[in-house]
Amino acid sequence: MMKRYSKEFGKKEKVLNYATQTYQLSRPNKVGAVMALIRQCQPKTFEQWTEWYFENAHTDGKNPSKITKESLEELGERLYVKIKEIVIPEWTEAFNQLSLQDCVDYIFNLTINRTFDGFVREKSVVEDNLAKKFPNVRFEESDPELDHAGDIDYLGWIGNKAFGIQIKPVTSKANFGNYSSSQRMKGSFDDFTQKFGGKVFIVFSEEEKIKNEEVLDQIFLEIEQLSK
């Protein structure tokens, strides 16, 4: 049986994971692109990986910095403060106010309302924006299997090749500039490119408007590349 080195945190795991993800403390710009790093290292032992990581790992971004044990400890301290000063008080208030009707309404809202809102938003982003911007591209919804396996909402066909579109909602205050796709998602995007020939682009939308407009220039260049 393979020895596992991951520590179990029991009931604390959910709150630790929630706060870490919410405050983006495990993103590549904080701890480096760990899956890419370990593949580069190709360690035979846990000790070899640990030593290599602290010798070679740097944060991702315009101004990368070396990652040290002290910098990871500092992230842990920030996590503790976020949980104690923000998460616990907010959750305690929510728990005290929560009702049975809230739970029933939430399930209905998540299943029916949000699904419909997402469907309408996606179609508007494509039909009212992308299709008008790129009239020579044939856009079609991805089939359910591809959607689950490859995180793709729409395909843009140029001849027999296609690029992928993933549409993500944001609020006007959302800082999508710091968004970083997961290692799993990057892998599925690579699989898509191998199968269809084109890259996958993440389109951030607020209502029917595209917020990261620079993605349109990137799509234009991809269309030129696929048209050759």
CYANA upper distance limits for C-alpha pairs under 8 A (distance plus 0.5 A):
  5 TYR  CA     46 PHE  CA      8.36
  8 GLU  CA     13 GLU  CA      8.22
  9 PHE  CA     13 GLU  CA      5.58
 12 LYS  CA     16 LEU  CA      6.63
 13 GLU  CA     17 ASN  CA      6.42
 14 LYS  CA     18 TYR  CA      6.47
 15 VAL  CA     19 ALA  CA      6.57
 15 VAL  CA     83 ILE  CA      8.36
 16 LEU  CA     20 THR  CA      6.53
 16 LEU  CA     79 LEU  CA      8.39
 16 LEU  CA     83 ILE  CA      8.42
 17 ASN  CA     21 GLN  CA      6.58
 18 TYR  CA     22 THR  CA      6.44
 19 ALA  CA     23 TYR  CA      6.49
 19 ALA  CA     79 LEU  CA      7.36
 19 ALA  CA     82 LYS  CA      7.67
 19 ALA  CA     83 ILE  CA      7.04
 19 ALA  CA     87 VAL  CA      7.74
 20 THR  CA     24 GLN  CA      6.29
 20 THR  CA     25 LEU  CA      5.67
 20 THR  CA     26 SER  CA      6.99
 20 THR  CA     79 LEU  CA      7.07
 21 GLN  CA     25 LEU  CA      7.07
 21 GLN  CA     26 SER  CA      7.53
 25 LEU  CA     30 LYS  CA      6.69
 25 LEU  CA     31 VAL  CA      8.38
 25 LEU  CA     75 LEU  CA      7.06
 25 LEU  CA     79 LEU  CA      8.01
 26 SER  CA     30 LYS  CA      6.48
 26 SER  CA     31 VAL  CA      6.43
 27 ARG  CA     31 VAL  CA      6.72
 27 ARG  CA     32 GLY  CA      7.61
 27 ARG  CA     33 ALA  CA      8.22
 27 ARG  CA    180 SER  CA      7.58
 28 PRO  CA     32 GLY  CA      4.49
 28 PRO  CA     33 ALA  CA      5.20
 28 PRO  CA     34 VAL  CA      7.81
 28 PRO  CA     59 THR  CA      6.55
 28 PRO  CA     60 ASP  CA      5.89
 28 PRO  CA    180 SER  CA      8.11
 29 ASN  CA     33 ALA  CA      8.47
 29 ASN  CA     59 THR  CA      5.26
 29 ASN  CA     60 ASP  CA      4.86
 29 ASN  CA     61 GLY  CA      6.37
 29 ASN  CA     64 PRO  CA      8.36
 30 LYS  CA     59 THR  CA      6.01
 30 LYS  CA     60 ASP  CA      7.81
 31 VAL  CA     57 ALA  CA      8.30
 31 VAL  CA     58 HIS  CA      7.76
 31 VAL  CA     59 THR  CA      6.15
 31 VAL  CA     60 ASP  CA      8.47
 31 VAL  CA     67 ILE  CA      7.32
 31 VAL  CA     72 LEU  CA      8.07
 32 GLY  CA     37 LEU  CA      8.24
 32 GLY  CA     57 ALA  CA      6.76
 32 GLY  CA     58 HIS  CA      6.08
 32 GLY  CA     59 THR  CA      4.88
 32 GLY  CA     60 ASP  CA      6.04
 32 GLY  CA     67 ILE  CA      8.40
 33 ALA  CA     37 LEU  CA      6.61
 33 ALA  CA     59 THR  CA      8.15
 33 ALA  CA     60 ASP  CA      7.57
 34 VAL  CA     38 ILE  CA      6.60
 35 MET  CA     39 ARG  CA      6.71
 35 MET  CA    183 GLN  CA      7.36
 36 ALA  CA     40 GLN  CA      6.72
 37 LEU  CA     41 CYS  CA      6.67
 37 LEU  CA     53 TYR  CA      8.00
 37 LEU  CA     57 ALA  CA      7.73
 38 ILE  CA     42 GLN  CA      6.38
 38 ILE  CA     43 PRO  CA      7.62
 38 ILE  CA     49 TRP  CA      7.54
 38 ILE  CA     53 TYR  CA      8.37
 41 CYS  CA     49 TRP  CA      7.44
 41 CYS  CA     52 TRP  CA      7.49
 42 GLN  CA     49 TRP  CA      8.42
 43 PRO  CA     48 GLN  CA      6.26
 43 PRO  CA     49 TRP  CA      5.82
 44 LYS  CA     48 GLN  CA      7.28
 44 LYS  CA     49 TRP  CA      8.29
 45 THR  CA     49 TRP  CA      7.00
 46 PHE  CA     50 THR  CA      6.73
 47 GLU  CA     51 GLU  CA      6.70
 48 GLN  CA     52 TRP  CA      6.57
 49 TRP  CA     53 TYR  CA      6.44
 50 THR  CA     54 PHE  CA      7.02
 51 GLU  CA     55 GLU  CA      6.80
 52 TRP  CA     56 ASN  CA      6.49
 52 TRP  CA     57 ALA  CA      8.36
 53 TYR  CA     57 ALA  CA      5.67
 54 PHE  CA     67 ILE  CA      6.78
 54 PHE  CA     68 THR  CA      6.20
 54 PHE  CA     69 LYS  CA      7.72
 56 ASN  CA     66 LYS  CA      8.08
 57 ALA  CA     66 LYS  CA      6.66
 57 ALA  CA     67 ILE  CA      6.15
 58 HIS  CA     64 PRO  CA      6.33
 58 HIS  CA     65 SER  CA      5.76
 58 HIS  CA     66 LYS  CA      4.87
 58 HIS  CA     67 ILE  CA      5.77
 59 THR  CA     64 PRO  CA      5.38
 59 THR  CA     65 SER  CA      5.94
 59 THR  CA     66 LYS  CA      7.07
 59 THR  CA     67 ILE  CA      7.19
 60 ASP  CA     64 PRO  CA      6.05
 67 ILE  CA     71 SER  CA      6.55
 67 ILE  CA     72 LEU  CA      7.86
 68 THR  CA     72 LEU  CA      6.99
 69 LYS  CA     73 GLU  CA      6.66
 70 GLU  CA     74 GLU  CA      6.64
 71 SER  CA     75 LEU  CA      6.89
 72 LEU  CA     76 GLY  CA      6.82
 73 GLU  CA     77 GLU  CA      6.74
 74 GLU  CA     78 ARG  CA      6.73
 75 LEU  CA     79 LEU  CA      6.66
 76 GLY  CA     80 TYR  CA      6.77
 77 GLU  CA     81 VAL  CA      6.86
 78 ARG  CA     82 LYS  CA      6.67
 79 LEU  CA     83 ILE  CA      6.71
 80 TYR  CA     84 LYS  CA      6.58
 81 VAL  CA     85 GLU  CA      6.19
 81 VAL  CA     86 ILE  CA      8.23
 82 LYS  CA     86 ILE  CA      5.81
 82 LYS  CA     87 VAL  CA      6.82
 83 ILE  CA     87 VAL  CA      5.08
 83 ILE  CA     88 ILE  CA      6.32
 84 LYS  CA     88 ILE  CA      6.18
 84 LYS  CA     89 PRO  CA      8.01
 85 GLU  CA     89 PRO  CA      7.20
 86 ILE  CA     90 GLU  CA      6.57
 87 VAL  CA     91 TRP  CA      6.45
 88 ILE  CA     92 THR  CA      6.37
 89 PRO  CA     93 GLU  CA      6.73
 90 GLU  CA     94 ALA  CA      6.73
 91 TRP  CA     95 PHE  CA      6.45
 92 THR  CA     96 ASN  CA      6.71
 93 GLU  CA     97 GLN  CA      6.83
 94 ALA  CA     98 LEU  CA      6.44
 98 LEU  CA    102 ASP  CA      6.87
 98 LEU  CA    103 CYS  CA      8.32
 99 SER  CA    103 CYS  CA      7.22
100 LEU  CA    104 VAL  CA      6.93
101 GLN  CA    105 ASP  CA      6.41
102 ASP  CA    106 TYR  CA      6.43
103 CYS  CA    107 ILE  CA      6.91
104 VAL  CA    108 PHE  CA      6.98
105 ASP  CA    109 ASN  CA      6.42
106 TYR  CA    110 LEU  CA      6.39
107 ILE  CA    111 THR  CA      6.54
108 PHE  CA    112 ILE  CA      6.23
108 PHE  CA    113 ASN  CA      7.69
109 ASN  CA    113 ASN  CA      5.26
109 ASN  CA    114 ARG  CA      6.59
110 LEU  CA    114 ARG  CA      5.77
110 LEU  CA    115 THR  CA      7.42
111 THR  CA    115 THR  CA      6.59
112 ILE  CA    116 PHE  CA      6.77
113 ASN  CA    117 ASP  CA      6.70
114 ARG  CA    118 GLY  CA      6.46
115 THR  CA    119 PHE  CA      6.64
116 PHE  CA    120 VAL  CA      6.71
117 ASP  CA    121 ARG  CA      6.55
118 GLY  CA    122 GLU  CA      6.54
119 PHE  CA    123 LYS  CA      6.81
120 VAL  CA    124 SER  CA      6.64
121 ARG  CA    125 VAL  CA      6.66
121 ARG  CA    205 SER  CA      8.49
121 ARG  CA    207 GLU  CA      6.69
121 ARG  CA    208 GLU  CA      6.28
122 GLU  CA    126 VAL  CA      6.86
122 GLU  CA    167 ILE  CA      7.06
122 GLU  CA    208 GLU  CA      8.38
123 LYS  CA    127 GLU  CA      6.22
123 LYS  CA    128 ASP  CA      8.28
124 SER  CA    128 ASP  CA      5.63
124 SER  CA    129 ASN  CA      7.58
124 SER  CA    208 GLU  CA      5.96
125 VAL  CA    129 ASN  CA      5.80
125 VAL  CA    130 LEU  CA      7.05
125 VAL  CA    205 SER  CA      7.77
125 VAL  CA    208 GLU  CA      5.84
125 VAL  CA    209 LYS  CA      7.11
125 VAL  CA    210 ILE  CA      7.46
126 VAL  CA    130 LEU  CA      5.26
126 VAL  CA    131 ALA  CA      6.23
126 VAL  CA    139 PHE  CA      8.08
127 GLU  CA    131 ALA  CA      5.65
127 GLU  CA    132 LYS  CA      7.44
128 ASP  CA    132 LYS  CA      6.81
128 ASP  CA    208 GLU  CA      8.24
129 ASN  CA    133 LYS  CA      6.55
129 ASN  CA    209 LYS  CA      8.18
129 ASN  CA    210 ILE  CA      8.28
130 LEU  CA    134 PHE  CA      6.39
131 ALA  CA    135 PRO  CA      5.85
131 ALA  CA    137 VAL  CA      7.54
131 ALA  CA    138 ARG  CA      8.27
131 ALA  CA    139 PHE  CA      7.56
134 PHE  CA    220 PHE  CA      8.46
136 ASN  CA    158 ILE  CA      8.23
137 VAL  CA    156 GLY  CA      6.39
137 VAL  CA    157 TRP  CA      6.13
137 VAL  CA    158 ILE  CA      6.25
138 ARG  CA    156 GLY  CA      6.07
138 ARG  CA    157 TRP  CA      5.48
138 ARG  CA    158 ILE  CA      7.42
139 PHE  CA    154 TYR  CA      7.10
139 PHE  CA    155 LEU  CA      6.12
139 PHE  CA    156 GLY  CA      4.99
139 PHE  CA    157 TRP  CA      6.71
140 GLU  CA    154 TYR  CA      6.09
140 GLU  CA    155 LEU  CA      5.94
140 GLU  CA    156 GLY  CA      7.16
140 GLU  CA    157 TRP  CA      8.47
141 GLU  CA    153 ASP  CA      6.60
141 GLU  CA    154 TYR  CA      4.96
141 GLU  CA    155 LEU  CA      6.82
142 SER  CA    146 LEU  CA      6.69
142 SER  CA    147 ASP  CA      6.44
142 SER  CA    152 ILE  CA      7.00
142 SER  CA    153 ASP  CA      6.05
142 SER  CA    154 TYR  CA      5.59
142 SER  CA    155 LEU  CA      6.67
143 ASP  CA    147 ASP  CA      6.66
144 PRO  CA    148 HIS  CA      6.74
145 GLU  CA    149 ALA  CA      6.58
146 LEU  CA    150 GLY  CA      5.79
146 LEU  CA    151 ASP  CA      7.64
146 LEU  CA    152 ILE  CA      7.17
147 ASP  CA    151 ASP  CA      5.49
147 ASP  CA    152 ILE  CA      5.39
147 ASP  CA    153 ASP  CA      6.52
148 HIS  CA    152 ILE  CA      8.23
149 ALA  CA    188 SER  CA      7.54
150 GLY  CA    185 MET  CA      7.88
150 GLY  CA    188 SER  CA      5.41
150 GLY  CA    189 PHE  CA      6.85
150 GLY  CA    191 ASP  CA      8.10
150 GLY  CA    192 PHE  CA      7.17
151 ASP  CA    166 GLN  CA      7.21
151 ASP  CA    185 MET  CA      7.54
151 ASP  CA    188 SER  CA      7.69
151 ASP  CA    189 PHE  CA      8.17
152 ILE  CA    164 GLY  CA      6.52
152 ILE  CA    165 ILE  CA      6.31
152 ILE  CA    166 GLN  CA      5.58
152 ILE  CA    200 VAL  CA      8.27
153 ASP  CA    164 GLY  CA      7.97
153 ASP  CA    165 ILE  CA      6.28
153 ASP  CA    166 GLN  CA      5.57
153 ASP  CA    167 ILE  CA      7.10
154 TYR  CA    164 GLY  CA      6.46
154 TYR  CA    165 ILE  CA      5.54
154 TYR  CA    166 GLN  CA      7.29
155 LEU  CA    162 ALA  CA      6.55
155 LEU  CA    163 PHE  CA      6.28
155 LEU  CA    164 GLY  CA      5.20
155 LEU  CA    165 ILE  CA      6.61
156 GLY  CA    162 ALA  CA      5.67
156 GLY  CA    163 PHE  CA      5.75
156 GLY  CA    164 GLY  CA      6.75
156 GLY  CA    165 ILE  CA      8.02
157 TRP  CA    161 LYS  CA      6.28
157 TRP  CA    162 ALA  CA      4.77
157 TRP  CA    163 PHE  CA      7.26
158 ILE  CA    162 ALA  CA      6.32
158 ILE  CA    223 ILE  CA      7.67
158 ILE  CA    226 LEU  CA      7.24
158 ILE  CA    227 SER  CA      7.05
159 GLY  CA    227 SER  CA      8.15
161 LYS  CA    196 PHE  CA      5.91
161 LYS  CA    197 GLY  CA      6.10
161 LYS  CA    198 GLY  CA      7.27
161 LYS  CA    226 LEU  CA      7.26
162 ALA  CA    196 PHE  CA      5.84
162 ALA  CA    197 GLY  CA      6.69
162 ALA  CA    198 GLY  CA      5.84
162 ALA  CA    226 LEU  CA      8.30
163 PHE  CA    193 THR  CA      7.99
163 PHE  CA    196 PHE  CA      7.47
163 PHE  CA    197 GLY  CA      7.52
163 PHE  CA    198 GLY  CA      4.59
163 PHE  CA    199 LYS  CA      5.66
163 PHE  CA    200 VAL  CA      6.24
163 PHE  CA    201 PHE  CA      8.27
163 PHE  CA    222 GLU  CA      8.27
164 GLY  CA    192 PHE  CA      8.18
164 GLY  CA    198 GLY  CA      7.46
164 GLY  CA    199 LYS  CA      6.72
164 GLY  CA    200 VAL  CA      4.73
164 GLY  CA    201 PHE  CA      6.60
165 ILE  CA    200 VAL  CA      6.16
165 ILE  CA    201 PHE  CA      5.55
165 ILE  CA    202 ILE  CA      6.46
165 ILE  CA    203 VAL  CA      7.37
166 GLN  CA    200 VAL  CA      7.74
166 GLN  CA    201 PHE  CA      6.70
166 GLN  CA    202 ILE  CA      5.26
166 GLN  CA    203 VAL  CA      6.51
167 ILE  CA    202 ILE  CA      6.42
167 ILE  CA    203 VAL  CA      5.31
167 ILE  CA    204 PHE  CA      6.40
167 ILE  CA    205 SER  CA      7.41
168 LYS  CA    202 ILE  CA      7.60
168 LYS  CA    203 VAL  CA      6.66
168 LYS  CA    204 PHE  CA      5.37
168 LYS  CA    205 SER  CA      6.66
169 PRO  CA    204 PHE  CA      6.20
169 PRO  CA    205 SER  CA      5.47
169 PRO  CA    206 GLU  CA      6.46
169 PRO  CA    207 GLU  CA      8.19
170 VAL  CA    174 ALA  CA      6.25
170 VAL  CA    176 PHE  CA      7.88
170 VAL  CA    204 PHE  CA      6.80
170 VAL  CA    205 SER  CA      6.42
170 VAL  CA    206 GLU  CA      5.99
171 THR  CA    206 GLU  CA      6.48
172 SER  CA    206 GLU  CA      7.34
175 ASN  CA    179 TYR  CA      8.09
176 PHE  CA    204 PHE  CA      8.09
181 SER  CA    185 MET  CA      6.56
181 SER  CA    186 LYS  CA      6.95
182 SER  CA    186 LYS  CA      6.70
183 GLN  CA    187 GLY  CA      6.71
184 ARG  CA    188 SER  CA      6.87
185 MET  CA    189 PHE  CA      6.64
186 LYS  CA    190 ASP  CA      6.76
187 GLY  CA    191 ASP  CA      6.83
188 SER  CA    192 PHE  CA      6.74
189 PHE  CA    193 THR  CA      6.83
189 PHE  CA    199 LYS  CA      7.72
189 PHE  CA    200 VAL  CA      6.49
190 ASP  CA    194 GLN  CA      6.81
190 ASP  CA    199 LYS  CA      8.27
191 ASP  CA    195 LYS  CA      6.80
192 PHE  CA    196 PHE  CA      6.41
192 PHE  CA    197 GLY  CA      8.02
192 PHE  CA    198 GLY  CA      8.05
192 PHE  CA    199 LYS  CA      7.97
192 PHE  CA    200 VAL  CA      8.06
193 THR  CA    197 GLY  CA      5.27
193 THR  CA    198 GLY  CA      5.45
193 THR  CA    199 LYS  CA      5.85
193 THR  CA    200 VAL  CA      7.83
194 GLN  CA    198 GLY  CA      8.37
197 GLY  CA    226 LEU  CA      8.05
198 GLY  CA    222 GLU  CA      7.65
198 GLY  CA    226 LEU  CA      7.47
199 LYS  CA    222 GLU  CA      7.93
201 PHE  CA    215 VAL  CA      7.69
201 PHE  CA    219 ILE  CA      7.94
202 ILE  CA    215 VAL  CA      8.24
203 VAL  CA    210 ILE  CA      7.19
203 VAL  CA    211 LYS  CA      8.21
203 VAL  CA    212 ASN  CA      7.21
203 VAL  CA    215 VAL  CA      7.46
204 PHE  CA    210 ILE  CA      6.37
204 PHE  CA    211 LYS  CA      6.07
204 PHE  CA    212 ASN  CA      6.45
205 SER  CA    209 LYS  CA      5.92
205 SER  CA    210 ILE  CA      5.05
205 SER  CA    211 LYS  CA      5.94
205 SER  CA    212 ASN  CA      8.30
206 GLU  CA    210 ILE  CA      7.02
206 GLU  CA    211 LYS  CA      6.99
213 GLU  CA    217 ASP  CA      8.25
214 GLU  CA    218 GLN  CA      7.27
215 VAL  CA    219 ILE  CA      6.65
216 LEU  CA    220 PHE  CA      6.65
217 ASP  CA    221 LEU  CA      6.86
218 GLN  CA    222 GLU  CA      6.80
219 ILE  CA    223 ILE  CA      6.63
220 PHE  CA    224 GLU  CA      6.89
221 LEU  CA    225 GLN  CA      6.76
222 GLU  CA    226 LEU  CA      6.64
223 ILE  CA    227 SER  CA      6.53
224 GLU  CA    228 LYS  CA      7.22
